Each structure stands twice: as C-alpha cells, then as structure tokens.
Amino acid sequence: MLSTSYVLLTIVGCGIVTLLSRTLPFVLLKNHSLPPLVVELLSFVPITIMTALWVTNLFTQHLGHLPSVNYENLFASIPTVITAAITKILLWIVLVGVVSLAILRAVM
C-alpha cells in the first residue's frame, strides 16, 4: 500500500510539471519571435490533435481484426462537423457534440 506522503508528492510533482510545461514556452519566447515557417506549422497543431481524438473514438479496435465503426459516435459527429464548418466556435461545436451524443444514447 502506498503511503500518503508518496501520493501527495506525486500529485504535487505532476502539478509542477504541468505548470512548467504550460508556462515555460511563454517565458522563453517572450522576447523572441519565431520564424514564419514555424508559426505556420504550429497553426496546424490544434486541428491535428482534434482529428486524432476524433478518429480514435470513431473506430473500435479488435485485436487480430480490422477496426469497426462506432456508429453512435459517427452519427453524433455529423451535426458536430456541420456546426464546426458553419460557426467555427469551439463552444458551439462541443455543445452540439455533447447534446447530439446524449440524444443518440437516449434514443438507442
């Protein structure tokens, strides 16, 4: 059984690492500017992360077989993608995704 101090130190350590990883880039780049190519490449990071999260939830892995489509998430993503294309507002996209998945789970 783990001791309370070990768990507490682990939580504090994770908090420090999280804080540093989020603030250190701003502190280091405060007086410097990145080259335009780097700025352009970094602009693709959010869409890449969202696509990776979406695709991993769209398919269900079966060891030794091809992945199968998670139709519940597929049908919920249709209005979400339409909302993303129309509004481009993250709050609306998340709300439509959560509500559409909730409606599908209530109906199915």
Secondary structure as UniProt FT lines:
FT   HELIX           4..28
FT   TURN            29..31
FT   HELIX           36..42
FT   TURN            43..44
FT   HELIX           45..58
FT   STRAND          59..60
FT   TURN            63..64
FT   STRAND          68..69
FT   HELIX           71..87
FT   HELIX           90..107
//
